[in-house]
Amino acid sequence: MADLANLALESDPYPIYRMLREWGRVFWVEQLGHWMITGHREALAVFRHPGFSSDRSLSDDYELPPGADRPPGGMFVMDPPDHTRLRTLVQQAFTARVVEGMRPRISAVVDRLLDEAGQRDEVDLMDAFACPLPAIVLAELLGIPAEQHRQFQEWTTTLIETINPVSHNLVSGDGIVAREQMEAYLTTTIEERRRQPRDDLISALVRAEQAGDRMSSYELLEMCLLLTIAGLETTANLIGNGTHALLNHPDQLARLRAEPGLIGSAVEELLRYDSPIQASGRIPKEDIDFEGHVMRKGRAIGVLVGAANRDPEAFPDPDRLDIARTPNNHLGFGRGIHFCLGAPLARLEGALALSALAERFPRIAPAGAAKRRSNVHVRGFLALPVSLGPHA
């Protein structure tokens, strides 16, 4: 059986996922002490089942970080009613109407970044475009100076690379330092908004905290951390993975150029084909009979989203990239109560970014060896060199 811990080191883990799914759609992994889910139907059922918790502290083998009284991650590792309360407070910032109103500003940032990138023969697409775009958009949404976006990129990259995908604890000194520095910066910003509120998301969250029992100071800080990390990583890797996939499937890139109206379904297919989030986890709150298996309370469940998104029972010819695929019930944003809060924003940024790249640079091509992340949970690139060629 494959060494699951090394899946992240594979440039193409999907043949291994296929082998694991043939091994079992639900099976116990003795070497990890976890259940593993590889099938789409089963993964969807886990995400929607009220008996499976996102609270990592309920796991038999979970250890709290030093000095903490609850697992890091805030809303991400909470169950109702706390999860419902916090999600209700922040979700108004990510409705389809609000996000659509951001389109002109996001388009302007896309154009500026591509104007700058287009002045060079070759660029690292992650450094020049895929990472700065969501960082700038999120900074403006939160009320953080846009010039700070590179610092947030560095903190976020360090955190993602040094986090345990099962426990969500940091496993290196670099990660601990990055989190401490990020917390210090956000704490200072939160205090400034308490004194002088602005028209930004942090100010809105401060007002919610000051309303009493709606949000604690700890929850406010964790919410800002979660929005920053999740908002940067998902979108940056959607753009990077999506560009890489299109470059490796020139027929699909040519079709997108010929039929730009397909960009919506293209984004969904790229999220399925090479999802930024490859794995998630849940913990049974009690003994549960699931798909003929008794899942004991506290025994962790790993959901291989990357495997579920290539399940032939859910997606005909799943290893084929088809930007017009419909229906496309992928799990790239999760499902159930923890469905990605920022999905509308990520979709819009991804659509505008990929459309502009395809339209403005008809001869874009790979330019050297790409460098993948070494993370079993998040799939993306640390470096993606491309030649942009002449402008259209």
DOVODREN-158108 format. One line per field, with one value per residue: residue number from 1; x negated, y, z negated of N, C-alpha, C in turn; residue in one letter. Coordinates in steps of 0.2 Angstrom, whole numbers. Last residue first. Layout:
// DOVODREN-158108
num <- NUM	...
nc1 <- X	...
nc2 <- Y	...
nc3 <- Z	...
cac1 <- X	...
cac2 <- Y	...
cac3 <- Z	...
cc1 <- X	...
cc2 <- Y	...
cc3 <- Z	...
residuo <- A	...
//
This chain:
// DOVODREN-158108
num <- 392	391	390	389	388	387	386	385	384	383	382	381	380	379	378	377	376	375	374	373	372	371	370	369	368	367	366	365	364	363	362	361	360	359	358	357	356	355	354	353	352	351	350	349	348	347	346	345	344	343	342	341	340	339	338	337	336	335	334	333	332	331	330	329	328	327	326	325	324	323	322	321	320	319	318	317	316	315	314	313	312	311	310	309	308	307	306	305	304	303	302	301	300	299	298	297	296	295	294	293	292	291	290	289	288	287	286	285	284	283	282	281	280	279	278	277	276	275	274	273	272	271	270	269	268	267	266	265	264	263	262	261	260	259	258	257	256	255	254	253	252	251	250	249	248	247	246	245	244	243	242	241	240	239	238	237	236	235	234	233	232	231	230	229	228	227	226	225	224	223	222	221	220	219	218	217	216	215	214	213	212	211	210	209	208	207	206	205	204	203	202	201	200	199	198	197	196	195	194	193	192	191	190	189	188	187	186	185	184	183	182	181	180	179	178	177	176	175	174	173	172	171	170	169	168	167	166	165	164	163	162	161	160	159	158	157	156	155	154	153	152	151	150	149	148	147	146	145	144	143	142	141	140	139	138	137	136	135	134	133	132	131	130	129	128	127	126	125	124	123	122	121	120	119	118	117	116	115	114	113	112	111	110	109	108	107	106	105	104	103	102	101	100	99	98	97	96	95	94	93	92	91	90	89	88	87	86	85	84	83	82	81	80	79	78	77	76	75	74	73	72	71	70	69	68	67	66	65	64	63	62	61	60	59	58	57	56	55	54	53	52	51	50	49	48	47	46	45	44	43	42	41	40	39	38	37	36	35	34	33	32	31	30	29	28	27	26	25	24	23	22	21	20	19	18	17	16	15	14	13	12	11	10	9	8	7	6	5	4	3	2	1
nc1 <- 8	-10	-22	-26	-27	-33	-34	-36	-30	-33	-24	-8	3	13	14	11	-2	-15	-25	-22	-32	-39	-43	-57	-53	-40	-25	-17	-7	-2	8	12	25	33	28	27	41	46	40	45	58	60	54	62	74	71	68	80	88	81	79	83	85	95	98	110	108	91	77	73	71	80	91	101	106	116	102	88	80	67	61	48	50	52	65	76	89	90	94	87	74	67	60	64	59	45	45	51	51	53	50	55	50	60	70	80	77	87	90	96	107	107	106	111	102	100	98	92	78	71	63	53	46	36	34	37	36	38	39	52	61	56	58	72	75	68	77	89	85	80	87	86	75	71	58	51	56	50	36	36	39	28	18	15	5	11	21	14	8	19	24	14	14	28	29	19	25	37	32	23	31	41	35	28	38	48	40	37	50	54	45	49	62	60	54	65	80	96	108	110	106	103	90	90	96	86	76	81	81	67	63	70	73	73	67	65	53	52	54	44	33	35	33	20	14	18	11	-2	-2	2	-10	-19	-14	-15	-29	-34	-28	-35	-48	-47	-34	-21	-5	10	19	20	18	8	-2	-11	-20	-15	-6	-16	-23	-12	-8	-20	-20	-8	-10	-20	-13	-4	-6	0	13	17	32	46	51	51	37	33	39	33	19	20	25	13	1	2	2	-9	-22	-23	-17	-24	-39	-42	-50	-51	-41	-30	-19	-19	-12	0	4	7	17	27	30	35	47	54	57	65	76	81	87	100	100	100	113	120	116	107	98	102	111	103	101	111	113	101	104	115	111	101	108	117	109	91	74	64	66	67	51	38	31	41	39	29	11	-2	-6	9	16	17	26	30	44	52	57	50	55	70	79	88	102	115	121	114	108	96	100	106	95	88	96	96	82	70	61	57	50	47	31	18	8	6	20	33	48	59	70	66	51	43	47	43	29	28	31	21	11	14	13	2	-11	-22	-22	-22	-10	-11	-17	-8	-5	-13	-2	-4
nc2 <- 199	201	187	178	172	158	154	144	143	139	132	127	115	108	104	91	88	97	104	112	111	121	118	122	131	138	135	149	160	166	175	184	188	177	170	180	183	171	169	181	179	166	169	179	171	161	168	173	161	155	159	148	131	122	117	111	104	103	109	115	103	93	94	91	96	89	96	103	111	108	93	82	65	57	53	48	55	56	47	35	39	52	63	68	59	62	75	72	61	63	54	53	47	42	47	32	22	16	1	0	2	16	17	19	27	33	51	60	57	70	74	83	83	86	96	111	114	100	97	95	104	116	115	115	128	136	131	137	150	151	150	162	161	151	152	150	138	130	132	125	112	110	110	105	111	124	120	116	129	136	129	131	145	148	140	145	158	153	147	156	168	163	156	167	176	170	165	178	183	172	174	187	183	174	182	190	183	187	189	194	210	219	219	209	217	227	219	216	229	230	220	225	243	258	259	265	268	259	247	248	246	233	226	229	222	209	208	207	196	186	186	182	169	163	163	155	143	140	139	127	116	112	118	108	100	87	84	92	103	115	122	127	137	146	151	157	167	175	179	186	196	203	207	216	229	237	239	239	231	228	217	221	223	210	203	209	205	191	188	193	187	174	175	185	183	171	162	164	170	175	181	194	208	214	207	211	223	219	210	219	227	218	214	226	228	217	221	232	226	216	219	216	202	201	205	195	183	187	190	197	189	180	184	179	166	160	161	153	141	137	136	125	117	116	122	124	136	146	142	138	128	120	127	132	133	129	120	113	97	83	68	55	55	71	83	93	96	97	93	77	68	69	75	74	80	74	60	61	65	53	44	49	48	38	38	40	31	32	30	26	25	11	7	14	7	14	16	11	2	0	9	20	18	20	33	39	36	44	57	64	70	72	68	73	70	57	52	47	35	24	11	-6
nc3 <- 134	131	133	118	105	99	81	66	52	35	27	30	23	11	-6	-12	-11	-4	3	19	33	46	63	73	88	93	103	111	120	132	129	117	115	113	103	92	91	87	74	67	67	61	48	43	43	34	22	19	17	6	-7	-14	-9	-20	-32	-31	-15	-8	2	14	21	25	39	49	63	77	87	93	101	99	95	93	87	77	77	86	76	59	50	52	54	44	42	30	21	22	16	3	-7	-24	-38	-54	-70	-83	-92	-91	-77	-65	-58	-41	-32	-31	-48	-63	-76	-92	-91	-84	-73	-64	-48	-36	-19	-5	5	12	25	37	52	56	49	52	66	66	62	72	83	80	82	95	107	114	123	134	138	126	122	133	129	117	122	130	121	106	100	98	89	77	74	71	60	51	50	46	35	27	24	17	6	-1	-5	-12	-23	-29	-32	-39	-50	-56	-59	-68	-78	-83	-87	-97	-107	-110	-104	-99	-105	-118	-113	-103	-100	-90	-80	-78	-73	-61	-55	-55	-46	-34	-34	-36	-53	-70	-80	-91	-85	-75	-83	-87	-75	-72	-83	-79	-67	-72	-80	-71	-63	-73	-76	-64	-62	-73	-70	-58	-63	-71	-66	-66	-72	-70	-63	-63	-49	-43	-52	-44	-36	-25	-30	-36	-25	-17	-27	-27	-14	-12	-21	-14	-3	-7	-12	-3	-6	-24	-27	-26	-21	-7	-5	-7	3	14	12	12	24	32	27	32	46	50	47	40	49	61	64	81	95	101	94	95	89	76	77	83	73	62	69	71	58	53	61	57	43	46	53	43	31	33	32	18	14	21	15	-1	-10	-21	-27	-35	-48	-57	-53	-58	-72	-74	-69	-78	-90	-91	-77	-79	-72	-65	-58	-68	-74	-73	-86	-100	-117	-125	-124	-128	-114	-106	-111	-102	-98	-97	-97	-94	-98	-93	-80	-75	-66	-68	-63	-64	-53	-37	-26	-25	-23	-10	-2	-3	3	16	19	10	-1	-17	-31	-48	-56	-60	-51	-48	-46	-40	-34	-21	-8	4	7	18	27	20	22	36	37	29	38	49	43	40	48	40	23	11	5	1	-10	-18	-13	-3	3	0
cac1 <- 13	-3	-19	-26	-21	-35	-31	-39	-27	-35	-29	-15	1	9	15	18	3	-9	-26	-21	-26	-41	-39	-54	-57	-47	-30	-20	-10	-8	10	5	19	34	29	21	36	49	38	37	55	62	51	55	74	73	62	75	90	81	76	87	80	93	91	110	111	98	80	74	66	79	85	103	99	115	109	91	87	69	66	50	50	45	63	69	87	87	97	95	78	71	58	65	66	48	42	55	46	57	47	57	50	55	63	79	78	82	91	91	105	106	105	111	107	99	100	93	85	70	68	54	50	39	34	38	31	41	33	47	61	56	51	68	77	66	69	88	88	75	86	92	74	78	63	50	57	57	39	35	44	35	18	20	4	5	23	18	4	15	28	16	8	25	34	18	18	37	37	21	25	43	39	25	32	50	43	32	45	58	45	42	61	64	51	58	75	90	108	109	107	110	92	87	99	93	75	80	87	71	61	72	69	78	67	68	56	52	58	51	34	35	40	25	13	20	18	0	-4	6	-4	-20	-15	-9	-25	-36	-26	-28	-46	-48	-41	-26	-11	5	19	21	23	14	0	-5	-23	-20	-4	-11	-26	-16	-4	-17	-26	-10	-5	-22	-19	-1	-7	-8	11	14	25	44	50	57	42	30	41	40	21	17	29	20	2	2	7	-1	-20	-25	-14	-17	-36	-40	-48	-50	-47	-36	-20	-22	-19	-4	2	2	11	24	28	29	41	52	53	59	72	78	80	99	101	94	107	121	115	113	96	96	113	105	96	108	118	102	98	115	117	100	103	120	114	97	80	64	65	73	57	42	31	37	43	35	18	2	-8	3	17	13	25	23	41	48	61	48	49	67	73	86	95	112	120	117	115	96	96	110	101	85	95	103	86	76	59	62	49	51	36	23	10	0	16	26	44	55	69	69	57	41	48	50	32	26	35	28	11	14	20	4	-4	-20	-20	-28	-11	-7	-22	-12	0	-14	-6	0
cac2 <- 199	202	194	179	175	163	153	149	141	142	137	128	121	106	109	95	83	97	97	112	110	118	121	117	128	140	133	142	158	161	169	180	193	182	166	176	188	174	164	179	185	168	164	180	177	159	164	177	166	152	163	154	137	124	120	117	104	103	106	119	108	94	93	91	95	93	97	97	112	114	95	89	70	60	58	49	51	60	53	34	38	46	59	72	59	56	74	76	62	63	58	51	52	39	49	39	23	21	5	0	-5	11	21	14	28	27	45	62	54	66	74	78	86	82	89	107	116	104	98	91	97	115	115	109	122	136	130	130	148	152	144	161	164	151	152	157	143	131	135	132	115	109	115	103	104	123	122	111	123	138	130	124	142	151	139	139	157	157	143	150	168	167	152	161	178	173	160	173	186	174	168	186	189	172	176	193	185	185	187	187	206	218	223	208	211	229	222	211	225	235	220	219	237	254	261	261	272	266	248	248	252	238	226	232	229	212	208	212	203	187	187	188	174	164	166	162	146	141	144	134	119	107	119	111	107	90	80	92	96	113	119	122	131	142	147	151	162	172	175	180	191	200	202	210	224	236	234	242	231	235	217	219	229	215	202	209	212	195	187	195	194	175	171	186	189	177	162	166	165	176	175	188	203	218	207	204	223	224	207	214	230	221	209	223	233	217	215	233	231	214	219	223	205	199	209	202	184	185	186	200	194	178	186	186	171	160	165	160	144	138	141	132	121	114	122	118	130	143	146	137	134	120	125	129	134	136	122	116	105	86	75	56	52	65	77	91	91	99	96	84	69	65	79	70	82	81	62	59	69	59	43	48	54	39	40	40	35	30	34	25	31	15	5	14	9	9	17	18	3	-4	2	19	18	13	28	40	33	37	54	59	67	77	66	73	77	59	55	53	41	28	18	0
cac3 <- 139	129	135	125	107	104	88	71	58	41	24	33	26	17	-1	-13	-9	-9	0	12	30	39	58	69	83	94	97	111	114	132	133	118	116	118	109	95	93	93	80	68	70	67	53	44	47	41	26	21	22	13	-2	-15	-9	-13	-32	-35	-21	-7	-3	8	21	18	36	42	60	70	83	90	102	96	99	91	93	78	72	88	82	65	50	51	60	44	48	36	23	24	23	8	-2	-17	-33	-47	-65	-78	-93	-94	-84	-66	-64	-46	-34	-25	-42	-58	-70	-88	-95	-91	-75	-70	-53	-41	-25	-10	7	5	20	32	47	59	48	45	64	68	58	65	83	80	76	90	103	110	116	131	143	129	118	132	136	117	118	133	125	111	101	102	96	81	76	77	66	53	51	52	40	29	27	24	10	2	0	-7	-18	-27	-28	-32	-45	-54	-55	-62	-75	-81	-82	-91	-104	-107	-109	-97	-98	-117	-119	-104	-105	-96	-82	-81	-80	-66	-56	-59	-53	-37	-32	-32	-46	-65	-75	-92	-91	-73	-79	-92	-78	-68	-83	-85	-67	-67	-83	-77	-60	-70	-82	-67	-57	-73	-76	-58	-58	-74	-66	-68	-68	-74	-61	-69	-53	-40	-52	-48	-42	-24	-26	-40	-30	-14	-25	-33	-17	-8	-22	-21	-2	-5	-16	-2	-1	-18	-28	-28	-28	-11	-4	-11	-4	14	12	6	19	33	26	25	43	51	50	37	43	61	59	74	91	105	94	96	97	78	74	86	79	61	66	77	63	50	61	64	45	42	56	49	31	33	39	22	12	23	22	3	-5	-17	-24	-29	-43	-58	-52	-51	-69	-76	-66	-71	-89	-88	-79	-77	-77	-69	-54	-65	-75	-67	-82	-94	-111	-128	-121	-130	-121	-106	-110	-108	-97	-97	-102	-91	-100	-100	-81	-81	-63	-70	-62	-69	-59	-43	-28	-26	-29	-16	-3	-6	-4	12	19	14	6	-13	-25	-43	-54	-65	-53	-49	-52	-38	-40	-24	-15	4	4	11	28	21	15	33	40	27	32	50	45	35	50	45	30	14	7	7	-4	-21	-12	-9	4	0
cc1 <- 14	2	-12	-23	-20	-28	-34	-36	-30	-32	-32	-18	-6	9	10	19	10	-4	-21	-22	-27	-34	-41	-50	-53	-52	-37	-24	-12	-11	4	7	13	28	30	22	30	44	41	36	48	59	53	52	66	72	64	69	84	83	77	85	84	90	90	103	110	101	88	77	67	73	85	96	100	108	113	97	91	77	69	55	52	44	56	66	80	85	95	98	85	75	62	63	68	55	45	52	50	52	51	54	52	56	58	72	77	83	86	93	99	103	103	111	106	104	99	96	86	77	67	60	51	42	36	39	32	35	34	40	55	57	51	61	73	68	67	81	87	78	82	91	80	77	70	56	57	59	46	37	43	40	25	22	10	3	17	20	8	11	24	19	10	19	31	23	17	30	37	26	23	37	40	29	29	44	45	35	40	53	48	42	54	63	54	54	69	85	102	108	105	111	100	89	96	97	82	79	87	78	65	70	72	74	73	68	58	55	58	56	41	36	40	32	18	19	21	7	-1	5	1	-14	-16	-9	-18	-31	-28	-25	-39	-46	-41	-33	-16	-1	14	22	25	20	7	-4	-17	-22	-9	-8	-21	-19	-7	-13	-24	-15	-6	-16	-21	-7	-6	-10	4	11	22	36	49	57	49	35	39	42	29	20	27	24	10	3	7	3	-13	-23	-17	-14	-29	-38	-47	-47	-45	-42	-26	-24	-22	-11	-1	0	5	17	25	26	35	46	50	54	65	74	77	91	99	94	101	115	115	112	102	95	108	108	98	104	115	108	99	110	117	105	102	115	115	103	86	69	65	72	63	49	36	37	39	40	23	9	-4	1	10	14	21	21	33	44	57	52	48	61	68	80	93	104	116	116	118	103	97	106	105	91	92	101	92	80	64	60	55	49	41	29	15	2	10	22	37	51	65	69	60	48	47	51	39	29	34	32	18	14	20	10	-2	-13	-18	-27	-18	-8	-18	-16	-4	-10	-7	-4
cc2 <- 206	201	195	186	176	165	159	148	146	139	142	133	121	113	108	100	86	92	97	105	111	117	117	120	124	138	136	141	151	159	164	174	190	186	172	173	185	178	167	175	184	174	165	175	179	165	162	174	171	157	160	159	144	131	121	121	111	103	105	116	113	99	95	90	96	92	91	100	106	115	102	91	77	64	61	54	53	55	57	41	37	45	52	69	63	56	67	75	66	65	57	56	49	44	47	41	30	23	9	4	-6	4	16	17	22	28	39	56	57	63	69	79	81	86	84	100	113	107	102	92	93	107	114	109	116	130	130	127	141	150	145	155	163	154	153	157	150	137	135	135	123	113	115	109	101	116	122	114	118	132	132	124	135	147	142	137	151	157	147	147	161	168	157	157	172	174	164	168	182	177	169	179	188	177	174	188	188	188	184	184	199	213	223	212	209	223	224	213	220	232	224	218	231	248	257	263	267	270	256	249	253	245	231	232	232	219	211	213	208	194	189	191	181	169	167	166	153	144	145	140	126	110	114	112	111	98	84	88	95	106	117	119	126	136	143	147	156	166	172	176	185	195	199	205	217	231	232	237	234	235	224	219	227	221	207	208	213	202	191	194	196	183	172	182	190	183	169	166	167	170	178	182	197	214	211	204	216	224	212	211	225	224	212	218	230	222	215	227	232	220	218	224	212	202	208	206	192	187	183	196	198	183	184	188	178	166	165	164	152	142	143	137	120	118	119	118	124	137	142	140	132	126	125	126	130	137	129	119	108	94	78	64	54	62	70	85	89	94	98	87	76	66	75	74	78	83	70	61	68	65	50	48	54	46	41	42	34	34	30	29	31	22	10	13	8	11	12	21	10	-3	-3	12	17	13	21	34	34	33	47	55	62	76	72	71	78	66	57	56	47	35	21	6
cc3 <- 142	135	132	126	115	106	92	78	64	47	29	28	28	21	5	-7	-9	-7	-6	9	22	35	51	63	78	89	99	105	114	126	134	122	118	120	115	102	96	96	87	74	72	71	60	49	48	45	33	24	24	18	5	-9	-9	-13	-24	-34	-25	-14	-2	2	15	16	29	38	52	68	83	86	98	97	96	97	91	84	73	84	84	71	56	51	59	50	48	43	29	26	26	15	4	-12	-26	-42	-58	-72	-88	-94	-86	-73	-65	-52	-39	-27	-36	-51	-65	-82	-90	-95	-83	-72	-59	-45	-30	-16	1	7	14	27	42	55	50	44	56	66	60	61	76	80	75	83	97	106	112	124	140	135	122	128	136	124	117	129	129	116	105	104	100	88	80	79	72	60	54	54	47	35	30	27	17	7	3	-2	-12	-21	-25	-28	-39	-49	-52	-57	-68	-76	-79	-85	-97	-104	-106	-102	-96	-110	-117	-110	-107	-102	-89	-83	-83	-73	-61	-60	-57	-44	-36	-29	-42	-58	-69	-87	-92	-79	-77	-89	-83	-71	-78	-85	-73	-67	-78	-79	-66	-66	-78	-72	-60	-68	-76	-64	-58	-69	-69	-67	-71	-70	-66	-68	-59	-44	-49	-47	-47	-30	-26	-36	-34	-20	-22	-31	-23	-11	-18	-23	-9	-4	-13	-7	-1	-13	-23	-30	-31	-18	-8	-11	-8	6	11	6	12	27	27	24	35	47	51	40	39	54	58	70	84	101	98	96	99	85	76	84	83	68	66	75	68	55	58	64	52	44	53	52	38	33	39	29	16	21	24	10	-1	-11	-19	-24	-36	-52	-52	-49	-62	-73	-68	-67	-82	-87	-87	-79	-74	-74	-58	-61	-72	-68	-76	-90	-105	-123	-125	-128	-122	-113	-110	-106	-103	-97	-103	-97	-98	-102	-88	-82	-69	-66	-63	-68	-65	-49	-34	-28	-30	-23	-9	-7	-7	5	15	13	11	-6	-20	-37	-49	-63	-59	-52	-54	-45	-38	-30	-18	-3	4	7	22	23	16	26	37	30	29	43	46	37	45	48	34	22	11	10	2	-15	-14	-9	-3	0
residuo <- A	H	P	G	L	S	V	P	L	A	L	F	G	R	V	H	V	N	S	R	R	K	A	A	G	A	P	A	I	R	P	F	R	E	A	L	A	S	L	A	L	A	G	E	L	R	A	L	P	A	G	L	C	F	H	I	G	R	G	F	G	L	H	N	N	P	T	R	A	I	D	L	R	D	P	D	P	F	A	E	P	D	R	N	A	A	G	V	L	V	G	I	A	R	G	K	R	M	V	H	G	E	F	D	I	D	E	K	P	I	R	G	S	A	Q	I	P	S	D	Y	R	L	L	E	E	V	A	S	G	I	L	G	P	E	A	R	L	R	A	L	Q	D	P	H	N	L	L	A	H	T	G	N	G	I	L	N	A	T	T	E	L	G	A	I	T	L	L	L	C	M	E	L	L	E	Y	S	S	M	R	D	G	A	Q	E	A	R	V	L	A	S	I	L	D	D	R	P	Q	R	R	R	E	E	I	T	T	T	L	Y	A	E	M	Q	E	R	A	V	I	G	D	G	S	V	L	N	H	S	V	P	N	I	T	E	I	L	T	T	T	W	E	Q	F	Q	R	H	Q	E	A	P	I	G	L	L	E	A	L	V	I	A	P	L	P	C	A	F	A	D	M	L	D	V	E	D	R	Q	G	A	E	D	L	L	R	D	V	V	A	S	I	R	P	R	M	G	E	V	V	R	A	T	F	A	Q	Q	V	L	T	R	L	R	T	H	D	P	P	D	M	V	F	M	G	G	P	P	R	D	A	G	P	P	L	E	Y	D	D	S	L	S	R	D	S	S	F	G	P	H	R	F	V	A	L	A	E	R	H	G	T	I	M	W	H	G	L	Q	E	V	W	F	V	R	G	W	E	R	L	M	R	Y	I	P	Y	P	D	S	E	L	A	L	N	A	L	D	A	M
//
